[in-house]
């Protein structure tokens, strides 16, 4: 492990960017209309035969009737009219979905489909109509592209209706927005609360009045007595306990303070959502710091601009901001998000290696290298993959060929 000291840092205060969580509360209705009966085709030729032919036709009709019945059963389970459905428990970010008071089963299904939780209304209503599960009004934490059965499993548990889930990597501004939406507060209420009650949040001294990085991602109980302040206090207290368990104040990397470790953890969280890659990402950051190389992390540009994108332009890299790691050496002045356990542990225990660059060429395929030439080839693969799978501009539209990672 590289033991070179990390450049110093003066923790500063910066307001952060925005989120997308919850609506408001529901109950069950009936299942979908049954599929229409298949029509038997009419014969193309009239019957001009005698008794033998009539018996033959009767026999064929009976056989056809049996085939039709068998085909109808098969049609329901695997035929062309089977409703579209995803497999598994979903992926990506946790999203807050509210089931309104008095909503029908179809209305719930429509909400889920509109938020890309389930593949189709019929898939959910079909599963739910055949279940005794009762769905209570409330706000639930779900994921994109869940099977209808998996989504029903979450919605059918009353304990899930009274919670707020903050996923790893959310910025403080996004956490504030999530709290406002979950508690049905006017936009900006939670942020105003944080700013007006900093002393009551009991932030550590090194935070210099900035909660960023200290609103720990987890699931928090919400009751009728829950306030924005009480939720923020729980998050800060939880961060204190969790980071204490991780011993963040005593990082293994020489010269690194606990607050700097938290900043690095936020960078790792912002650059990777794969726990298997996080320790390598942390090592890339430390290796570049030790060599006085700019970090060139797109996540810091995104933070400064209050956005989230895979593509950083040349203009973006010229941004006048202390968070522009293309221009400003060392670590940014504060965390850029609220990291979870995996990212914190990666920052405290980076993987051994000489890597200086990384890029996620495609989902599940992140390439690490110490060669600028190899990195450029990897970025070309990334651009080619993006061109095939999206209409977004390629990474070469910006300065990513020189960036540390994507």
Secondary structure as a PSIPRED ss2 file (coil, helix, strand):
# PSIPRED VFORMAT (PSIPRED V4.0)

   1 X C   1.000  0.000  0.000
   2 X C   1.000  0.000  0.000
   3 X C   1.000  0.000  0.000
   4 X C   1.000  0.000  0.000
   5 X C   1.000  0.000  0.000
   6 X C   1.000  0.000  0.000
   7 X C   1.000  0.000  0.000
   8 X C   1.000  0.000  0.000
   9 X C   1.000  0.000  0.000
  10 X C   1.000  0.000  0.000
  11 X C   1.000  0.000  0.000
  12 X C   1.000  0.000  0.000
  13 X C   1.000  0.000  0.000
  14 X C   1.000  0.000  0.000
  15 X C   1.000  0.000  0.000
  16 X C   1.000  0.000  0.000
  17 X C   1.000  0.000  0.000
  18 X C   1.000  0.000  0.000
  19 X C   1.000  0.000  0.000
  20 X C   1.000  0.000  0.000
  21 X C   1.000  0.000  0.000
  22 X C   1.000  0.000  0.000
  23 X C   1.000  0.000  0.000
  24 X C   1.000  0.000  0.000
  25 X C   1.000  0.000  0.000
  26 X C   1.000  0.000  0.000
  27 X C   1.000  0.000  0.000
  28 X C   1.000  0.000  0.000
  29 X C   1.000  0.000  0.000
  30 X C   1.000  0.000  0.000
  31 X C   1.000  0.000  0.000
  32 X C   1.000  0.000  0.000
  33 X C   1.000  0.000  0.000
  34 X C   1.000  0.000  0.000
  35 X C   1.000  0.000  0.000
  36 X C   1.000  0.000  0.000
  37 X C   1.000  0.000  0.000
  38 X C   1.000  0.000  0.000
  39 X C   1.000  0.000  0.000
  40 X C   1.000  0.000  0.000
  41 X C   1.000  0.000  0.000
  42 X C   1.000  0.000  0.000
  43 X C   1.000  0.000  0.000
  44 X C   1.000  0.000  0.000
  45 X C   1.000  0.000  0.000
  46 X C   1.000  0.000  0.000
  47 X C   1.000  0.000  0.000
  48 X C   1.000  0.000  0.000
  49 X C   1.000  0.000  0.000
  50 X C   1.000  0.000  0.000
  51 X H   0.000  1.000  0.000
  52 X H   0.000  1.000  0.000
  53 X H   0.000  1.000  0.000
  54 X H   0.000  1.000  0.000
  55 X H   0.000  1.000  0.000
  56 X H   0.000  1.000  0.000
  57 X H   0.000  1.000  0.000
  58 X H   0.000  1.000  0.000
  59 X H   0.000  1.000  0.000
  60 X H   0.000  1.000  0.000
  61 X H   0.000  1.000  0.000
  62 X H   0.000  1.000  0.000
  63 X H   0.000  1.000  0.000
  64 X H   0.000  1.000  0.000
  65 X H   0.000  1.000  0.000
  66 X H   0.000  1.000  0.000
  67 X H   0.000  1.000  0.000
  68 X H   0.000  1.000  0.000
  69 X H   0.000  1.000  0.000
  70 X H   0.000  1.000  0.000
  71 X H   0.000  1.000  0.000
  72 X H   0.000  1.000  0.000
  73 X H   0.000  1.000  0.000
  74 X H   0.000  1.000  0.000
  75 X H   0.000  1.000  0.000
  76 X H   0.000  1.000  0.000
  77 X H   0.000  1.000  0.000
  78 X H   0.000  1.000  0.000
  79 X C   1.000  0.000  0.000
  80 X C   1.000  0.000  0.000
  81 X C   1.000  0.000  0.000
  82 X C   1.000  0.000  0.000
  83 X C   1.000  0.000  0.000
  84 X C   1.000  0.000  0.000
  85 X C   1.000  0.000  0.000
  86 X C   1.000  0.000  0.000
  87 X C   1.000  0.000  0.000
  88 X C   1.000  0.000  0.000
  89 X E   0.000  0.000  1.000
  90 X E   0.000  0.000  1.000
  91 X E   0.000  0.000  1.000
  92 X E   0.000  0.000  1.000
  93 X E   0.000  0.000  1.000
  94 X E   0.000  0.000  1.000
  95 X E   0.000  0.000  1.000
  96 X E   0.000  0.000  1.000
  97 X E   0.000  0.000  1.000
  98 X E   0.000  0.000  1.000
  99 X E   0.000  0.000  1.000
 100 X C   1.000  0.000  0.000
 101 X C   1.000  0.000  0.000
 102 X C   1.000  0.000  0.000
 103 X C   1.000  0.000  0.000
 104 X C   1.000  0.000  0.000
 105 X H   0.000  1.000  0.000
 106 X H   0.000  1.000  0.000
 107 X H   0.000  1.000  0.000
 108 X H   0.000  1.000  0.000
 109 X H   0.000  1.000  0.000
 110 X H   0.000  1.000  0.000
 111 X H   0.000  1.000  0.000
 112 X H   0.000  1.000  0.000
 113 X H   0.000  1.000  0.000
 114 X H   0.000  1.000  0.000
 115 X C   1.000  0.000  0.000
 116 X C   1.000  0.000  0.000
 117 X C   1.000  0.000  0.000
 118 X C   1.000  0.000  0.000
 119 X C   1.000  0.000  0.000
 120 X C   1.000  0.000  0.000
 121 X H   0.000  1.000  0.000
 122 X H   0.000  1.000  0.000
 123 X H   0.000  1.000  0.000
 124 X H   0.000  1.000  0.000
 125 X H   0.000  1.000  0.000
 126 X H   0.000  1.000  0.000
 127 X H   0.000  1.000  0.000
 128 X H   0.000  1.000  0.000
 129 X H   0.000  1.000  0.000
 130 X C   1.000  0.000  0.000
 131 X C   1.000  0.000  0.000
 132 X C   1.000  0.000  0.000
 133 X C   1.000  0.000  0.000
 134 X C   1.000  0.000  0.000
 135 X C   1.000  0.000  0.000
 136 X C   1.000  0.000  0.000
 137 X C   1.000  0.000  0.000
 138 X E   0.000  0.000  1.000
 139 X E   0.000  0.000  1.000
 140 X E   0.000  0.000  1.000
 141 X E   0.000  0.000  1.000
 142 X E   0.000  0.000  1.000
 143 X E   0.000  0.000  1.000
 144 X E   0.000  0.000  1.000
 145 X E   0.000  0.000  1.000
 146 X E   0.000  0.000  1.000
 147 X C   1.000  0.000  0.000
 148 X H   0.000  1.000  0.000
 149 X H   0.000  1.000  0.000
 150 X H   0.000  1.000  0.000
 151 X H   0.000  1.000  0.000
 152 X H   0.000  1.000  0.000
 153 X H   0.000  1.000  0.000
 154 X H   0.000  1.000  0.000
 155 X H   0.000  1.000  0.000
 156 X C   1.000  0.000  0.000
 157 X C   1.000  0.000  0.000
 158 X H   0.000  1.000  0.000
 159 X H   0.000  1.000  0.000
 160 X H   0.000  1.000  0.000
 161 X H   0.000  1.000  0.000
 162 X E   0.000  0.000  1.000
 163 X E   0.000  0.000  1.000
 164 X E   0.000  0.000  1.000
 165 X E   0.000  0.000  1.000
 166 X C   1.000  0.000  0.000
 167 X C   1.000  0.000  0.000
 168 X C   1.000  0.000  0.000
 169 X C   1.000  0.000  0.000
 170 X C   1.000  0.000  0.000
 171 X C   1.000  0.000  0.000
 172 X H   0.000  1.000  0.000
 173 X H   0.000  1.000  0.000
 174 X H   0.000  1.000  0.000
 175 X H   0.000  1.000  0.000
 176 X H   0.000  1.000  0.000
 177 X H   0.000  1.000  0.000
 178 X H   0.000  1.000  0.000
 179 X H   0.000  1.000  0.000
 180 X H   0.000  1.000  0.000
 181 X H   0.000  1.000  0.000
 182 X H   0.000  1.000  0.000
 183 X C   1.000  0.000  0.000
 184 X C   1.000  0.000  0.000
 185 X C   1.000  0.000  0.000
 186 X C   1.000  0.000  0.000
 187 X C   1.000  0.000  0.000
 188 X C   1.000  0.000  0.000
 189 X H   0.000  1.000  0.000
 190 X H   0.000  1.000  0.000
 191 X H   0.000  1.000  0.000
 192 X H   0.000  1.000  0.000
 193 X H   0.000  1.000  0.000
 194 X H   0.000  1.000  0.000
 195 X H   0.000  1.000  0.000
 196 X H   0.000  1.000  0.000
 197 X C   1.000  0.000  0.000
 198 X H   0.000  1.000  0.000
 199 X H   0.000  1.000  0.000
 200 X H   0.000  1.000  0.000
 201 X H   0.000  1.000  0.000
 202 X C   1.000  0.000  0.000
 203 X C   1.000  0.000  0.000
 204 X C   1.000  0.000  0.000
 205 X H   0.000  1.000  0.000
 206 X H   0.000  1.000  0.000
 207 X H   0.000  1.000  0.000
 208 X C   1.000  0.000  0.000
 209 X C   1.000  0.000  0.000
 210 X C   1.000  0.000  0.000
 211 X C   1.000  0.000  0.000
 212 X C   1.000  0.000  0.000
 213 X C   1.000  0.000  0.000
 214 X C   1.000  0.000  0.000
 215 X C   1.000  0.000  0.000
 216 X C   1.000  0.000  0.000
 217 X C   1.000  0.000  0.000
 218 X C   1.000  0.000  0.000
 219 X E   0.000  0.000  1.000
 220 X E   0.000  0.000  1.000
 221 X E   0.000  0.000  1.000
 222 X C   1.000  0.000  0.000
 223 X C   1.000  0.000  0.000
 224 X C   1.000  0.000  0.000
 225 X C   1.000  0.000  0.000
 226 X C   1.000  0.000  0.000
 227 X C   1.000  0.000  0.000
 228 X H   0.000  1.000  0.000
 229 X H   0.000  1.000  0.000
 230 X H   0.000  1.000  0.000
 231 X H   0.000  1.000  0.000
 232 X H   0.000  1.000  0.000
 233 X H   0.000  1.000  0.000
 234 X H   0.000  1.000  0.000
 235 X H   0.000  1.000  0.000
 236 X H   0.000  1.000  0.000
 237 X H   0.000  1.000  0.000
 238 X H   0.000  1.000  0.000
 239 X H   0.000  1.000  0.000
 240 X H   0.000  1.000  0.000
 241 X H   0.000  1.000  0.000
 242 X H   0.000  1.000  0.000
 243 X H   0.000  1.000  0.000
 244 X H   0.000  1.000  0.000
 245 X H   0.000  1.000  0.000
 246 X H   0.000  1.000  0.000
 247 X C   1.000  0.000  0.000
 248 X H   0.000  1.000  0.000
 249 X H   0.000  1.000  0.000
 250 X H   0.000  1.000  0.000
 251 X C   1.000  0.000  0.000
 252 X C   1.000  0.000  0.000
 253 X C   1.000  0.000  0.000
 254 X C   1.000  0.000  0.000
 255 X C   1.000  0.000  0.000
 256 X C   1.000  0.000  0.000
 257 X C   1.000  0.000  0.000
 258 X H   0.000  1.000  0.000
 259 X H   0.000  1.000  0.000
 260 X H   0.000  1.000  0.000
 261 X H   0.000  1.000  0.000
 262 X H   0.000  1.000  0.000
 263 X H   0.000  1.000  0.000
 264 X H   0.000  1.000  0.000
 265 X H   0.000  1.000  0.000
 266 X H   0.000  1.000  0.000
 267 X H   0.000  1.000  0.000
 268 X H   0.000  1.000  0.000
 269 X H   0.000  1.000  0.000
 270 X H   0.000  1.000  0.000
 271 X H   0.000  1.000  0.000
 272 X C   1.000  0.000  0.000
 273 X C   1.000  0.000  0.000
 274 X C   1.000  0.000  0.000
 275 X H   0.000  1.000  0.000
 276 X H   0.000  1.000  0.000
 277 X H   0.000  1.000  0.000
 278 X H   0.000  1.000  0.000
 279 X H   0.000  1.000  0.000
 280 X H   0.000  1.000  0.000
 281 X H   0.000  1.000  0.000
 282 X H   0.000  1.000  0.000
 283 X H   0.000  1.000  0.000
 284 X H   0.000  1.000  0.000
 285 X H   0.000  1.000  0.000
 286 X H   0.000  1.000  0.000
 287 X H   0.000  1.000  0.000
 288 X H   0.000  1.000  0.000
 289 X H   0.000  1.000  0.000
 290 X H   0.000  1.000  0.000
 291 X C   1.000  0.000  0.000
 292 X C   1.000  0.000  0.000
 293 X C   1.000  0.000  0.000
 294 X C   1.000  0.000  0.000
 295 X C   1.000  0.000  0.000
 296 X C   1.000  0.000  0.000
 297 X E   0.000  0.000  1.000
 298 X H   0.000  1.000  0.000
 299 X H   0.000  1.000  0.000
 300 X H   0.000  1.000  0.000
 301 X H   0.000  1.000  0.000
 302 X H   0.000  1.000  0.000
 303 X H   0.000  1.000  0.000
 304 X H   0.000  1.000  0.000
 305 X H   0.000  1.000  0.000
 306 X C   1.000  0.000  0.000
 307 X C   1.000  0.000  0.000
 308 X C   1.000  0.000  0.000
 309 X C   1.000  0.000  0.000
 310 X C   1.000  0.000  0.000
 311 X C   1.000  0.000  0.000
 312 X C   1.000  0.000  0.000
 313 X E   0.000  0.000  1.000
 314 X H   0.000  1.000  0.000
 315 X H   0.000  1.000  0.000
 316 X H   0.000  1.000  0.000
 317 X H   0.000  1.000  0.000
 318 X C   1.000  0.000  0.000
 319 X C   1.000  0.000  0.000
 320 X C   1.000  0.000  0.000
 321 X C   1.000  0.000  0.000
 322 X C   1.000  0.000  0.000
 323 X C   1.000  0.000  0.000
 324 X C   1.000  0.000  0.000
 325 X C   1.000  0.000  0.000
 326 X C   1.000  0.000  0.000
 327 X C   1.000  0.000  0.000
 328 X C   1.000  0.000  0.000
 329 X C   1.000  0.000  0.000
 330 X C   1.000  0.000  0.000
 331 X C   1.000  0.000  0.000
 332 X C   1.000  0.000  0.000
 333 X C   1.000  0.000  0.000
 334 X C   1.000  0.000  0.000
 335 X C   1.000  0.000  0.000
 336 X C   1.000  0.000  0.000
 337 X C   1.000  0.000  0.000
 338 X C   1.000  0.000  0.000
 339 X C   1.000  0.000  0.000
 340 X C   1.000  0.000  0.000
 341 X H   0.000  1.000  0.000
 342 X H   0.000  1.000  0.000
 343 X H   0.000  1.000  0.000
 344 X H   0.000  1.000  0.000
 345 X H   0.000  1.000  0.000
 346 X H   0.000  1.000  0.000
 347 X H   0.000  1.000  0.000
 348 X H   0.000  1.000  0.000
 349 X C   1.000  0.000  0.000
 350 X C   1.000  0.000  0.000
 351 X C   1.000  0.000  0.000
 352 X C   1.000  0.000  0.000
 353 X C   1.000  0.000  0.000
 354 X C   1.000  0.000  0.000
 355 X C   1.000  0.000  0.000
 356 X C   1.000  0.000  0.000
 357 X E   0.000  0.000  1.000
 358 X E   0.000  0.000  1.000
 359 X E   0.000  0.000  1.000
 360 X E   0.000  0.000  1.000
 361 X E   0.000  0.000  1.000
 362 X E   0.000  0.000  1.000
 363 X C   1.000  0.000  0.000
 364 X C   1.000  0.000  0.000
 365 X E   0.000  0.000  1.000
 366 X E   0.000  0.000  1.000
 367 X E   0.000  0.000  1.000
 368 X E   0.000  0.000  1.000
 369 X E   0.000  0.000  1.000
 370 X C   1.000  0.000  0.000
 371 X C   1.000  0.000  0.000
 372 X H   0.000  1.000  0.000
 373 X H   0.000  1.000  0.000
 374 X H   0.000  1.000  0.000
 375 X H   0.000  1.000  0.000
 376 X H   0.000  1.000  0.000
 377 X H   0.000  1.000  0.000
 378 X H   0.000  1.000  0.000
 379 X H   0.000  1.000  0.000
 380 X H   0.000  1.000  0.000
 381 X H   0.000  1.000  0.000
 382 X H   0.000  1.000  0.000
 383 X H   0.000  1.000  0.000
 384 X H   0.000  1.000  0.000
 385 X H   0.000  1.000  0.000
 386 X H   0.000  1.000  0.000
 387 X H   0.000  1.000  0.000
 388 X H   0.000  1.000  0.000
 389 X H   0.000  1.000  0.000
 390 X C   1.000  0.000  0.000
 391 X C   1.000  0.000  0.000
 392 X C   1.000  0.000  0.000
 393 X C   1.000  0.000  0.000
 394 X C   1.000  0.000  0.000
 395 X H   0.000  1.000  0.000
 396 X H   0.000  1.000  0.000
 397 X H   0.000  1.000  0.000
 398 X E   0.000  0.000  1.000
 399 X C   1.000  0.000  0.000
 400 X H   0.000  1.000  0.000
 401 X H   0.000  1.000  0.000
 402 X H   0.000  1.000  0.000
 403 X C   1.000  0.000  0.000
 404 X C   1.000  0.000  0.000
 405 X E   0.000  0.000  1.000
 406 X C   1.000  0.000  0.000
